[in-house]
């Protein structure tokens, strides 16, 4: 049955192939509005990014980005449906039209952005980098002590090449063991099948939180690559790309302006700050450029939160992941998160 489903998906994808060899996006916004929801691709279970909670609701920073897009388009953050995808499935699902957007801790690279019929809108949900998670009993304090190690890696990710480059550059040898899902990789580390688990550091913190004894495992200090994670859309639909891009920028601008889910409605009514007035739609018609209503940012922030609220709720110090903002802090607070203005 699974093979039949896959075959049908390939046939469907082939039916809508354009000259470039990938599905043409067309008027995605019109299609989304017609069906009444955003179909969003997320991970198959990564704490902090997208994972079912105890009630089955998909929660995490990537899932909340999907909700923010729904809030902008419909004024209702609940008008979103999720497709849980592993690393191998994610881009095919977007290319074929199975999903409207991908928000699945995916690294922006030149080949993905220019050679796959896809586009990264440019908003970075999370600045990350590949690292290593080891059992403290292994006794290593640096990745440079991993010569001869057996390393668990999730297949279909940029991690495989980054690890190969790092070990070759440092004259080290290793034995890779690849898995289709991050959960399989983590379980293999826990069972002792491999010495070390490698992935984006955010994933390492997430997977560590799911282990039976998280405190027995340590994330080594090295960050061996740049992994800018962000949403992805199909190439050829600039209108939809602009919406997905500016949803993120709006959330960042709201945080920088001190506009939160608790005060956004009051700020929209009373602000004397021209930048905030433009952001919240009380001055100008900037939503019109995106084919969105004037109060699209108010809807996002009220129902989902500004960027800082979403980060802290899903990844921050009060969560099991306990991730510091670091590079993901605003540029005014020592980070590199910076958004162009709405004007």
N, C-alpha and C positions, 0 to 999 in steps of 0.2 A: 504493500500500500504506500509506504514511504517512497519507494522508487517510482511508483506511478505518479505520485504527487510531484516529485522532482522533475519527471519527464514532462508533465503538463506545464510546469512552471517554465521550463526551457522553451517549449513550443510557444507558450504565450509571449515570452520575451522575444522570441524570434519574429513573431508576428508584428511587433511594434518597433523593430530595429530601423534606425535611420541610416543615412549615408555613413555616419561615423562608426557604425557598428554597435551603437548603444541606443537604448530607448530614448526617444525624444520627449522632453519634458512637457511641451505644450503649455497650456494655461492651467498650471497646477492650482493656483488660487481659485479659479472658477470651479475646477473639479472638486476641490476641498469644500468650498461653500455649498456646492450642489449636494454632496453626500452628507454634509453636516458634521464632519469631524476630521481631525488630522490623524492619519495613520502614521505612527512614529516607530521607527526601529530602535530598540534599546538592547542592552546586553542580556545574556541568558542567566544573569544573577551575580552582580557585583555590588557588595555593600557600599553605600555612600553614593553610588552612581545610578544604578537601577537594579532593584531587587524586590521581590514580593515581600510585603510585611505579613504579620500574623493573620491579617484579614484577606490577604491576596492582592491588596493594592500595590501597584508598582511605585516605589519611592526611591529618591536619590536625586542628585544634582542634574543628571542627564534627563531623567523623567520630568523633573520640574521645568527644564528648558522646553520640552514638548508642551507642557501645560501653559507655559508663558506664550508660546506661539498661538495656541488655541485661544487664550485670553485676548490676545491682540486681534485675532481674526474674527472671533465669535462673541467676544465679551464674556466668555465662559470657559474657564480653565479646565472644566471637566469634559469638554468636547474633544477628547483625544482617545484613541485606541492604540494599544501597544503590541508590537511584534517583537518577541524575545528572540534574538539572533546570536549565534556564535560568531567568532571572528571570520570564519570561512564564508559564512552565509551573508554577512552584513552588506557588502557592496553589491552583490548580485541582486539582493532583494530591492535595493534602490534603483539599480540599472533597469530592472524588469518592470518597475512601476508597482511592485507589491506594497511599497511604503512611499509616503510623500516626503519624508525626511529621515535622516539617520542621526540619532543623538546617542552615540554608543562609544564613549571614550576612544575615539579614533584619531590617530596622529595625522596631521596635515603634512604631506610630503609633495614634492614636485610631480612625481609620477602619478600619484593618486589624484592630484588636482588638475593635471593637464593631459593625462593619458588614459583615463578610464571612463570618460563620458560623465564625470562627476565634477562638482565644484564645492570647495570649502568656502563658505561665505566670508571667512576671515576673522570672525569673533572666536576667541579662544576661551572655551569654558574652563579649562584647567591647564596651566603650564606644568608639565611633568617631565620625568626623565627616567630611564631604565636603571634599576638597582638590583640588589640581591638580598634575599631573605634566607638566613641560615639558623639552624638549631644552635643555641649557645653552647651546647656540649661539643660542637665541632671545634670550638676554641679559636676561631678565626676572627680577627678584628678589621680586616681589610680585604677587598676583592682581589688584591694582588697576592693574597695567600691562598688563592683557590686553584693553584696549579694541580692538574690531575683530577679535579672535581667532576662529579656527575651532576648535571644541571637540568632541572625540569623547566621546559619552555612551552608556552602555548603556541600551537601551530597557526600560521596565517597572520602573523603579527610582524611589526618592524623589529621586535625584540630579537628575533633569530639572527638577523644580519648585524645588529648592533653588538650583540654578544660575541659573534664571530670576529668582528673588527677589533673589539677591545682585547680579546685574548691573543689574537695575532699580533697586535701592536705592542703588547706587553710580554711577548715570548712565552705565553702560557698555553697549556694544553687542557682540554676538557672533553667530556663525553655528553652530548645533548640527548635528552629524552623528550620527545614532543607529545603533546596531548591536544585534543580538540577543544577542551574547555578549561577555564581557569580553576574550577573546582577539582577537576581530575589532577591538575598539576599540584595543587595544594595538598590533596590527599596523599599523593605520592611522596611529597616532602615529609609529611607527618608519619608515613609508614616506614620511612627510611630508604625508599627505593632510590632517592637522589639525595645528594648532600646539600644542595642549594636550589631555591626557587628564584627564577629571574622574571621580571616583568616591570611595567611602569611602577614607580614607587607608590603611587596612590593605590594600585591594585595589591601591592604587597601588604600595605597596612590593612586593606580590606580583607584579604585572605587570612592574614594573621588573626584578625578578630573572630574568624570562624573556626579556628583550630581549638582543640580541646584544652590546650594549655598555652594561650597566646604569649604569656610572659617568658616561655622557654625559647622564644624565637626572637632574633634581632635583625633589624634592617641595617646592613652594612653602610658605611658613610658615603661611599662613592656614588655619584650619579654620572653614568657613562654616555648619556645621549641627551638630545633635545627632543621632547615629545609634546608638542603643542596640540592638545586635544580639543576638538570642536565638532559642531554639527556639520552635516554634509547634505547637499541637494543634488539633483540631476543637472547636468549642463544644458544650456539652451533656454532657460526660463529666468531671465534677470529679475522679473517682477517678484517671483517667489523667493529667489536668492536674497533680494533686498529686505524682504520682510524678516526672514530667518536671521539675517545679519543684524538688523537694527533692533530686534527684540533684545539681543544680548547687550548691545550698546546702551539701550534705554535702561536696562537693569543696573548697569555700571554707573551711568550718569545719575540715576536715582540715589544710589548709595553715596556717591560723592557729594550730592546736594543735601544729604541727610533726610531724604524722603523715604519713608518706610511703609510697610503694610498698615501700620497703626495710624500714621498721620497723613497719608497721601490724599485722602478726600478733603481734609481740612486745609492742607497746603494748596490744593487745586482751587479752593474757594477764596483763600486769603493772601496768598503769597504776593510779595512786592518785588521778588527777585525775577528779573526778566528771563534769565536762563531757565529757572524752574517753571515759570509761566508757559514758556514755549514747550518745555518737556512735557508738561501735564495737559497741554492743549487749550489753555485759557488765553493764549495769545498766539495768533497765527493759525494757519491751516496746514500744518506739517504732516498730519496723518494722511491728508489727501494724496500726497506724493506716493504713498505706499498703498493707496486704496484701502486705508483703514480709517476708522472714526477718530474724531478729535481727541477723545479720552482714552485712546488705546494704551497709553503708558499707565494711566490710572488703573485700568482694568488689570494689567499685568502685575503691578506692584501690590494692589489691594488683595488680589487672589493668590499670588505666588510669592511675592516679596521682591526686594531689590537683590542685587547680586550677593552682597554680604550676608543678608538674611538666609538666602538659599544655601550659601557655602556653609555657614555655621550650623544650620539645621541638619545638614547631611554629612558634613565632613569634619566639622570643627572640634574644638577641645571638649565640648560637652557630649560628643558622640563616642562610640566605642573605637573609632578610628583615631581620634585625637590628633588630627592633622593641623599644623600651624599654617596660617595664610601664606607666609613666605613670599615667593614670587607672585602669588595670586592676590596679594594685598593691592590696594589702590596705589597708583603712582605717587599719591600724596602721602602715603604711609609706608614707603620703602619698597613697594612691590612694582610690578610692571603692568598691572591692569590699567588700561587707559582707553577712554572711549571718545570718539569724535562727538561734537555737540549736535543736538537736534535743533536745527535753525534753518 
